[in-house]
Amino acid sequence: MSEKLIKDMMNVLPRDFQWGVATSSYQIEGAVNEDGRGPSIWDTFCEVPGKVSGHEDGKVACDHYHLYPSDIQLMSDLGIRNYRFSIAWSRIFPEGKGKLNEKGIAFYDRLIDTLLSHGINPMATMYHWDLPEALQRDGGWLNRDTAYRFADYSMALTDRFSDRVNQWITHNEPWCTAFLGNIKGEHAPGITDAQIGLDVSHHLLLSHGLAVQAYRENNHKGKIGITLNLTPAYAATESEADRRAANYQDVFSNRWFLDPIFKGKYPEELGDIFGTMPSVVKDGDLDLISLPNDFMGVNYYSYGVIAHDEHGGVMGKHVTPQDRITDMGWPINGKGLSDLLIRLTKEYGKLPYYITENGAAYPDVVESDGSIHDVARLAYLKEHLEALTVALQAGVDLRGYYLWSFMDNFEWAFGYSKRFGAVYVDYETQKRTPKDSILWYSQWIRELSAK
């Protein structure tokens, strides 16, 4: 444990800073056919040959639906006092709308109550990519009505759980739903159409605004915000061409969602990137989308260095150093996190920020004694905690850090081939084994809490 790092952190750490871990429903719960849960677009997508590595799926995953008591006990034993999880829409409304499934509500009642009984604060995400398949058959996020059904769903959640859950995230990484799911086709529902993806992005943002509006109108006492995945884009040189390319990359990776939420408008450069703009915008939509958030969640993993590409598009080409990369092939740069947080505060407002995901995948090795010495992940964690200190010293209103992920899980199109977890999962036996990184993180939390 670095005494200097702890001292530097303690000098700027806000009171009640939330050190936590994060997961998502489809990635860990399993039990896809139990207690009335309806199918989601990821259940359907996983059945399409070639879409998911090893033709794997989330039918069992980490079996958290049944093992949540022991998983929460493990969190508690490790000193974790904050847990971000997501709720499966199709457990609450199997058809995405209509009759509410009380058995689905009961599961999250049990989960939340168990967390609280162990002194763990729940932060709930309403949507982490698992749209009910029934709504996809009606057009999915391309259908404007889905935004209103999301608002209904959000009200059902907050009506039932806001007596115990004080922090709500409407969407996790809507960029991934819009781009990876509806333009590139690598995620569910597997559509490859730029106009559809842009229109989907607008309806996702509209649904966020409607949920925020409903939350406020119902006078809930907690806080509500959104989580975006953001990737800083640095120009390779000071040349005008490189800076222009980096700006376009920034629009694509960041401003596409930041600007409508915080400035009430889409960046004009979006049309240069895709050759089109969202076509479904109606009067008043952007006013809803830009309703003030109580906080913002930031998911940060990597960064990009961008150069002009005379043979390519306006976004240029990546010339990002590859000397340090994760198992996902993502370049590592902790400074990118502090730069990002400082930039957000300067350009989008001094509201509370939470790092709602930050972590790294590596091919972990289980030693003969059962231990997992994930040295690279631990180094990644320490580097990014140092970046938090820099951001706090610069005046960023940072309120929490949630490590991704609490345990190994279903990693979307990569199936079970990538391990982000701080806790190792043997998928055959469902045995959990804390890795060195979570043991260090546990000690880090305890030492900071004791000072």
Buried (B, 14 or more C-beta within 10 A) or exposed (E): EEEEBBEBBEEBBEEEBBBBBBBBBBBBBBBBEBBBBBBBBBBBBBEEEEBBBEEBBBEBBBBBBBBBEEBBEBBBEBBBBBBBBBBBBBBBBBBBBEEBBEEBBEBBBEBBEBBBEBEBBBBBBBBBBBBBBBBBEBBBBBBBEBBBBBBBBBBBBBEBBBEBBBBBBBBBBBBBBBBBBBBBBBBBBBBEEBBBBBBBBBBBBBBBBBBBBBBEEEEBEBBBBBBBBBBBBBBBEEEEBBBBBBBBBBBBBBBBBBBBBBBBEBBEBBEBBBEEBBEBBEEEBBEBBBBEBBBBBBBBBBBBBBBBBEEEEBBBBBBBEEEEBBBBEBBBBBBBBBBBBBBBBEEBBEBBBBBBBBBBBBEBEEEEEEBBBBEBBBBBBBBBBBBBBBBBBBEBBBBBBBBBBBBBBBBBBBBBBBBBBBBBBEBEEBEBBBBBBBBBBBEBBBBBEEE
